[in-house]
Amino acid sequence: MGLESELMTTMEAAELWGITMRRVQVLCENGKVKGAVRMGRTWIIPRGTPKPIDGRTKQAKGTALHHNRKENDNG
């Protein structure tokens, strides 16, 4: 097995995740894609990396609220 079978490009991630290539690049630039590495002008992403939760959605905001409540209960 070569590296090609273990890695994917932003174009492949975009197709897999149902978002634009530019959005994948922004997620990588902001450190939201686990394991993403920049090689020159290209981002390389480990194959099988899950799509990050979009921080602009209700789902992400609900997750953040739940996380904050846990911290407040423990503090």
PASEBA-1860 file (N, C-alpha, C; in nm, 3 decimals):
! residues 75
1> MGLESELM> 0.084/-0.119/0.000/0.000/0.000/0.000/0.088/0.125/0.000 ~ 0.061/0.214/-0.093/0.135/0.338/-0.100/0.066/0.449/-0.023 ~ 0.133/0.561/-0.019/0.076/0.677/0.050/-0.053/0.725/-0.015 ~ -0.065/0.704/-0.146/-0.186/0.749/-0.216/-0.312/0.685/-0.159 ~ -0.302/0.562/-0.113/-0.420/0.495/-0.058/-0.449/0.540/0.085 ~ -0.352/0.606/0.149/-0.370/0.651/0.287/-0.401/0.800/0.298 ~ -0.383/0.875/0.189/-0.402/1.019/0.191/-0.501/1.064/0.085 ~ -0.560/1.181/0.104/-0.650/1.236/0.003/-0.624/1.385/-0.012
9> TTMEAAEL> -0.663/1.438/-0.125/-0.648/1.579/-0.155/-0.771/1.656/-0.107 ~ -0.763/1.787/-0.113/-0.880/1.868/-0.077/-0.995/1.844/-0.173 ~ -0.963/1.815/-0.299/-1.068/1.786/-0.397/-1.142/1.657/-0.360 ~ -1.066/1.554/-0.322/-1.128/1.427/-0.283/-1.211/1.445/-0.155 ~ -1.157/1.520/-0.059/-1.230/1.544/0.066/-1.360/1.621/0.038 ~ -1.352/1.720/-0.050/-1.470/1.799/-0.086/-1.580/1.710/-0.143 ~ -1.543/1.621/-0.233/-1.642/1.530/-0.292/-1.700/1.437/-0.187 ~ -1.614/1.384/-0.101/-1.656/1.289/0.002/-1.747/1.356/0.105
17> WGITMRRV> -1.713/1.479/0.144/-1.787/1.549/0.249/-1.903/1.632/0.197 ~ -1.915/1.648/0.065/-2.026/1.723/0.007/-2.014/1.873/0.027 ~ -1.890/1.924/0.027/-1.866/2.068/0.039/-1.768/2.109/-0.071 ~ -1.743/2.238/-0.083/-1.652/2.285/-0.187/-1.507/2.263/-0.147 ~ -1.420/2.258/-0.247/-1.279/2.242/-0.223/-1.226/2.361/-0.143 ~ -1.275/2.481/-0.173/-1.233/2.600/-0.100/-1.269/2.590/0.048 ~ -1.387/2.537/0.078/-1.428/2.521/0.218/-1.335/2.423/0.291 ~ -1.295/2.316/0.223/-1.201/2.221/0.282/-1.069/2.291/0.312
25> QVLCENGK> -1.022/2.373/0.218/-0.897/2.447/0.238/-0.906/2.539/0.360 ~ -1.018/2.608/0.375/-1.037/2.698/0.489/-1.038/2.618/0.619 ~ -1.107/2.505/0.620/-1.109/2.420/0.739/-0.967/2.375/0.776 ~ -0.888/2.338/0.675/-0.749/2.298/0.698/-0.668/2.415/0.753 ~ -0.682/2.531/0.692/-0.608/2.651/0.735/-0.640/2.688/0.880 ~ -0.762/2.664/0.921/-0.806/2.698/1.057/-0.782/2.585/1.157 ~ -0.716/2.478/1.113/-0.682/2.368/1.202/-0.800/2.281/1.241 ~ -0.905/2.281/1.161/-1.026/2.204/1.193/-1.021/2.060/1.141
33> VKGAVRMG> -0.928/2.031/1.049/-0.920/1.897/0.990/-0.804/1.823/1.055 ~ -0.836/1.723/1.135/-0.736/1.649/1.210/-0.638/1.578/1.115 ~ -0.509/1.602/1.136/-0.406/1.535/1.058/-0.371/1.600/0.926 ~ -0.439/1.710/0.890/-0.412/1.777/0.763/-0.274/1.844/0.768 ~ -0.199/1.827/0.659/-0.064/1.885/0.649/-0.053/1.959/0.517 ~ 0.009/2.074/0.522/0.027/2.153/0.400/0.161/2.117/0.337 ~ 0.155/2.084/0.210/0.276/2.053/0.133/0.280/2.149/0.016 ~ 0.358/2.255/0.029/0.359/2.359/-0.074/0.228/2.433/-0.072
41> RTWIIPRG> 0.156/2.427/-0.184/0.025/2.493/-0.192/-0.090/2.396/-0.173 ~ -0.058/2.270/-0.144/-0.158/2.164/-0.137/-0.174/2.113/0.006 ~ -0.298/2.086/0.043/-0.326/2.022/0.172/-0.340/1.873/0.151 ~ -0.277/1.794/0.236/-0.286/1.649/0.233/-0.361/1.607/0.359 ~ -0.463/1.525/0.341/-0.552/1.486/0.450/-0.552/1.333/0.461 ~ -0.537/1.278/0.582/-0.544/1.133/0.597/-0.680/1.081/0.551 ~ -0.679/0.975/0.471/-0.803/0.915/0.423/-0.881/0.861/0.544 ~ -1.010/0.882/0.543/-1.093/0.836/0.653/-1.115/0.943/0.760
49> TPKPIDGR> -1.052/1.059/0.743/-1.073/1.169/0.838/-1.218/1.215/0.829 ~ -1.287/1.222/0.942/-1.427/1.266/0.937/-1.439/1.414/0.906 ~ -1.549/1.451/0.844/-1.578/1.592/0.815/-1.596/1.665/0.948 ~ -1.525/1.777/0.966/-1.542/1.854/1.090/-1.684/1.908/1.102 ~ -1.731/1.924/1.225/-1.862/1.983/1.248/-1.854/2.130/1.211 ~ -1.951/2.176/1.134/-1.955/2.315/1.091/-1.994/2.401/1.210 ~ -1.905/2.487/1.255/-1.927/2.571/1.371/-2.039/2.672/1.355 ~ -2.090/2.686/1.231/-2.196/2.783/1.205/-2.335/2.722/1.221
57> TKQAKGTA> -2.343/2.592/1.251/-2.473/2.524/1.257/-2.526/2.513/1.399 ~ -2.654/2.481/1.409/-2.716/2.460/1.540/-2.653/2.339/1.609 ~ -2.617/2.237/1.531/-2.556/2.118/1.588/-2.428/2.154/1.663 ~ -2.343/2.234/1.602/-2.217/2.274/1.665/-2.242/2.362/1.786 ~ -2.337/2.451/1.776/-2.366/2.541/1.887/-2.425/2.462/2.004 ~ -2.505/2.362/1.975/-2.559/2.276/2.081/-2.449/2.197/2.148 ~ -2.352/2.150/2.071/-2.238/2.076/2.126/-2.156/2.167/2.216 ~ -2.134/2.290/2.174/-2.057/2.386/2.253/-2.131/2.418/2.383
65> LHHNRKEN> -2.262/2.436/2.377/-2.339/2.465/2.497/-2.332/2.348/2.595 ~ -2.344/2.226/2.542/-2.338/2.107/2.626/-2.201/2.098/2.692 ~ -2.094/2.125/2.616/-1.957/2.119/2.667/-1.937/2.225/2.776 ~ -1.987/2.347/2.753/-1.972/2.454/2.850/-2.048/2.425/2.979 ~ -2.165/2.363/2.968/-2.242/2.328/3.087/-2.166/2.228/3.174 ~ -2.101/2.131/3.108/-2.023/2.031/3.181/-1.909/2.098/3.259 ~ -1.840/2.191/3.192/-1.729/2.261/3.258/-1.779/2.342/3.378 ~ -1.894/2.408/3.363/-1.949/2.489/3.471/-1.995/2.402/3.588
73> DNG> -2.049/2.285/3.559/-2.095/2.194/3.664/-1.977/2.139/3.743 ~ -1.863/2.121/3.677/-1.746/2.063/3.744/-1.665/2.169/3.817 ~ -1.684/2.296/3.785/-1.600/2.402/3.840/-1.657/2.460/3.960
END
